[in-house]
Amino acid sequence: MNHTKIKTYLFGILLAEAAGGLAGWLTREDVRIYTDSITQPPLSPPPLVFPVVWTILYALMGISAARVALTADTLERRHGLWIFGLQLAMNFFWSILFFRFQMFGLALIWLAALWGVILWMITVFARVEPWAARLQIPYLVWVAFAGYLNLGVWILN
């Protein structure tokens, strides 16, 4: 693998991990309060599961974006990378809405919109680089599960 490819993969992974890490850092106290005081729905995983799963998902996001970035420069490629940036920003702000402000209803609507944007990104990525699209499927599934958890928290609290 040449240096350009390595740099592209590292940039993609570090960008995604940095977005997730910053959101986690900004909401770290809020997450503790949430864990201690909010009634959680059935099937809620232990708190340790979330950083592990998100670290893996952000790495997959970054690898996926890098695969797309390494394809020929086309309008569809640029469109896919723009959607990638949009979903990453939406992902970041969901944490703020949910944990910092505990706006569970708005966070659920935001999460549903994020799920739609992820699906849109997968659709565009599939036309540019099919493996990049496949790497996003665990993220789509996890966000659907997060939607269940978000709905449960909203109902129970």
Secondary structure, 3 states (H helix, E strand, C coil): CCHHHHHHHHHHHHHHHHHHHHHHHHCHHHHHHHHHHCCCCCCCCCCCHHHHHHHHHHHHHHHHHHHHHCCCCCHHHHHHHHHHHHHHHHHHHHHHHHHHCCCHHHHHHHHHHHHHHHHHHHHHHHHHCHHHHHCCHHHHHHHHHHHHHHHHHHHHC
